[in-house]
Amino acid sequence: MKELTLVKIGGKLIDDESKLSASLEVFSKIKGAKLLVHGGGKLATDMAKQLGIDSPMIDGRRITNTETLKLVSMVYAGWINKKIVAGLQALNQKAMGLCGADDNLILAEKRQHTSIDYGFVGDVTAVNKEALSTYIEQDKVLVLSAITHDGKGQLLNTNADTIATEIAIALSENYQVKLIYSFEKPGVLIHPDDDMSYLKCLDAVLYQEMKENGTINKGMLPKTENAFKAFNKGVDVLIGDLLRMSGDDYCGTELIACK
């Protein structure tokens, strides 16, 4: 089965020009088929403040009203997406920037919750693996932003970790997928303020313990939830910093089966 590396980048790796450039250079050197999914970093949050748009977060997930949806669509699918595509083109990559609405790649539905109105936040319902596979087999390097659609004309803001997870699961039927969640930390940390405390491996039992004692919280909650969802479907998963993974003595936090 053909190997496919799917990298999701976000956080300060997007906010920092030099780190983003270095991350793209590392990504460009990955051999074989590959695909990149990106979040929005702080830019959307900063612009929301400048424009006076309320954009609260709950458990690491953004509440998306009408004005926020316009903003994140412009920032994620526009500026950040094309900036990454241009950076990869400069590295001789056949990069193509898309969102979930393009070529009907990712369908989603508006999130329903018993007590929280997330607004125009979408939960993925279908991934067009046939279209994605066609691009991959044409040696295209897809760069996907975190904007999806419902098939009825409505754009939706969807967590980028979730998009990476659902794509990895869908494509695992045709490829041996390695999924890397890359952000500014070296991995899942035992002590959140100590980068040297990252775990080299993480199983479901320890993960549950860390959730219950609050070690894993905020933005790491959706990341680790998605990571284990993909892992449980047969995807190889790493959580960490892509920049450091280019060295010989570091590979982030690898998800493993319980002993």
N, C-alpha and C positions, 0 to 999 in steps of 0.2 A: 504494500500500500504506500502511495506517495506521501512524503512528509510535507506538512504545512505548519509554518510558524505564524501564530497570530499574536501580535503585540498590542496591548492597550497602554497608551501613555496619558498621563494627566497630572494634576497637582502642580507643583512648582517646576516640574520639568517643562511645562508649557509656558509658565510665567517668565522663566529665566531664558533670555535669548541664547546665551552661550550653552546652557544645558540642553535646550531643545536642539540646537544645531549639532551638538556632540551626540545626542541620542539618535538623531536621524542618521548620522554617519555610522554609528554602531549598527543601527537597523539595516542600513544599506549593504552592510557586509554579511548579513545573514544569508547563508546559502539556500538555494531552492525556493520553493513557493512561499510567499509571505503576504501578510495583510496587516494593516495598521488601523486601529480604532482609537479615536482621541476624545477626550473630554474638553472642558472649556477653561480650566484653570480659574484664576481670579478675575479675568477680564470682564466677564459678564456681571459678576458681583460688583466690581468697581464701577462699571458703567451704569448699572442700576442705581447705585448711590448718587452718581453725578446727575442722573436724569430724574431723581426723586421717585424711582419705581421701587415699591416694596417687593423684596425677593427673599423671604425667609427660608430657612432650612430646618428640616425635622429629621433626626437620625441620619444625617448625611445626604438627605434627598431634598431637592429644591421644590418649593411650592411655586407653581407656574400659572399666573393669571394671564389675561389676554395680552397686556403690555409686556410682561416678562417673556411670553412666548415669542413675540416679535423680536425682542432683544436677543434672546438666546439663538434664535434661528439665524439672525444676521451674524452674530458673533461666531457660533459654532460651525454652521454650514457655509458661512462666508469667509470672513477674515482668517480665522484660525485654520480652517480646512485648506484654503488656497495657499496660505503661508507655508504649511507643511508640504503640500504638493510641490510648490516651487522649490523648497529646500531639497526635496528628494530628486526633482528633475536636475538640480545642480550637481547631484551625486550620480547622475546617469541611470536613474531609476525610471522605469516606465510607469510613473505614478498617475493615478486618476482619482480625483476627489469627488465623492458622492455622499448622499445621505440616504436614509431609509426610504424616502419617497421616490428617489431616482430608480428607474427600472423596476419599481415595485419590490425593492430589495428587502425591506423590513416592514411588516404590518404590525400595528399595535392597537390597543384599545385604551380608552381613557380609564385611568385607575379608579376602581371603586373601593371605598373604605368605609367602615362602619362609623368612624368618629372624626376622620380627617378628610377635608376636601383638598386634594393635591392640585386641583385645577387641571390644566392641560398637560398632565404627566401621563405618559403612555407605558403600558406593560406589553411586552412583545407577545404577539400571538402567532406569527409565522415568519420564517426566514426563507427567502427565495434561493435555496441552495443551488438550483440549476443555473440561475443567472450568475451567481457568485462563482461557481465552478467554471463557467464559460470564460469569465474574465481571468481567472487564475490560470486556466489552460492556455490563454493567449499571452501569458507572461506579464499581465498587467499587475501592478502593485496598487491595490485598492487602498484608499485612505477614506475611512468612513467616519462621519461626524455623528453626534448623539441626537439626531433629529429623525423621527419616524413619522408614519402617517397611518390613518385608519382606513384607507381605501375609499373614503367618502368625501375627500377634500380637506380633511382636518389634519394639520400638522400637530405633532406631539413631541414633548421633551422627554427623552428617555435616558435613564442612567447609562453612562458609557460602559461601565463594568458589566451591566446587564446585557447590553448589545454584544460585547465581546464574548460573553458566556454563551448566549443563544446562538451566535454564529459558529462558535467553536463546536458546540453540541451538534448543530445541523450538519456541519461539514465533516464531523468525525465519522459519518457513515461512508465517506468516500476517501478520506485522508487520515493519516496518523497525525493528529493535531497536538502541537505544543502551544499552550496559552501562557503568555507572560503578562502579568499585571505590573507595569513599570510605573513607579512614582519616586518621590524624593527620598524615601526611607529604604534601608537595606533589606527590609523584610517585615515580617510580623514580629513586633517587639514585646518582650516580657515586661520591660519597663519603658513606657511610652516616651520618656524623656532621655533615654539612653540608647543611641543608635547601635552601640556595641552589644546590646542584649537581644539582637535578632535571633530567631529560631532558624536552624538549618532545615528542620522538617517539622511538620505539623499534622497531627491526625485529628479525627473528629472528636475524640474524647477530650483531648487537651483544648481544642477549639471551644467546645461547650463550656469547659471550666473557665476559660478566659473571658467568654461572653458573660457568664454568670457573675464573675467577680469584677467586671467592668474594665478589665485590661484592654479588651477589644471593644471599642465604642465609636460613636460618631461616624465619620466617613469610612472607617475600616469595617464597619458592620456590613454595608452592602457589598463591599469588595470581597470580604471573606465568605459571605453567604453565597455570592455568585461563584467564587472559586471552588467551593465544595460542591455546588450544583454541577459544574462542569466536570470536576474530578470524578464524581459519582457516575458520570456518563462515559467514563473511559478516556477523558482528556488529560494529558500530562499538564500539570499546573505549577508555575513558579510565581511567587510574589516578591518583588524587590525592585532594585534600581538597575535598569538596562545598562547604564554606563559602567557600573561596577562589574556587571556580568561579562564584560569584555576582558576581564583579567582571568588569571588562572586559579585563584584560591577563593573564589566567591561565586555562589550561584543563587543567592536569595533564599527564601523559604520555600521548600518543596513540600507539596501536599503528599501525604503517604497514607496507606491503609492502616487501620488500627492493628496493633500486634496481637 
